[in-house]
Amino acid sequence: MSTSAESTGVTRRHLPGDLAMWFFILAELSVFAILILTFAVTQALKPQMFSESRLLLNTSTGLAMTLSLLTAGLFAALAQEQVRRSRSRHGAVFLLMALLAASVYVVLKLTEYRHLLASGLGMEHNTFFTLYWILTGFHFLHVVLGMVILGWLAERCRRGLYDANTRSGFESGVLYWHMVDLIWVMLFPLVYVLS
Amino acid sequence: MTVPRVLLVCWAALATLSVCTVVLAQAGATWLLSIAILLVAVGKAWLITDGFMEMRHAPRLWRRLMLSWALVVASVVGLTLILFR
């Protein structure tokens, strides 16, 4: 059933996707690391403001957004497994499910943004919200781009353009989505939870 | 274990750890709890890296680079919490 190293006993180490995508991911992670550290240092300098401002965010909404992104990541990974078995159209179905799960994040995030703006908690409210909007806004743009990529991959899968031998581009696209997930699991505790 | 099963186990662990993060936050606001929350975040990042991104099969240098990202970020965030408390 599986084509993985676990089931086939293959021990050769292999980097999924294109090498260029990995350098791109490292560059993106570096940018987010700088933003996250900026947030952390500013929080250390203004702990009272950050604690009080964080109370204005809904942790449950943050948790729901986390679960939706992780679920999208699961479906994207399952789609990749289908493509590796040359079952491209099954992969397209999983990608559509990934898009559906990611849409939950988008709806929740936009609702949160609208609520914050309606409450006067825009970018200029205080330092916490300046960094909140920069960090989460920049991540949100990555999510949207990730969804465009997943949609494009789904369409190509539907047309049967990927199989076990021509999957490198597909893997690169899915890796981009996992990178978005990876960044969020560090952002979520920092922005919504830590005090 | 088949790949879909590995992925499902990863997802279940990630979801559980996400809930743990919120539970830990509701347990109080001590720096020890904050460190625990950061450790949970590193665990989640490693699950994504090794599970979803399949870095467990990747060349060691790349795997170490990816795993170290979350560890370095969480360590520096943790240091700011400890040094400025």
Interface residues (C-beta under 8 A of the other chain):
Chain A: M1 S2 T3 S4 A5 E6 S7 R13 H14 L15 P16 W22 L26 L29 A33 I36 L37 A40 V41 Q43 A44 L45 P47 S51 T59 S60 L63 T66 L67 L70 T71 G73 L74 A76 A77 L78 E81 L175 H178 M179 D181 L182 V185 M186 F188 P189 L190 V193 L194 S195
Chain B: M1 T2 V3 P4 V6 L7 L8 C10 W11 L14 A15 S18 V19 T21 V22 L24 A25 A29 S34 I37 L38 V40 A41 K44 A45 I48 T49 G51 F52 M53 E54 H57 A58 P59 R60 W62 L65 W69 A70 V72 V73 A74 V76 V77 T80 L81 L83 F84
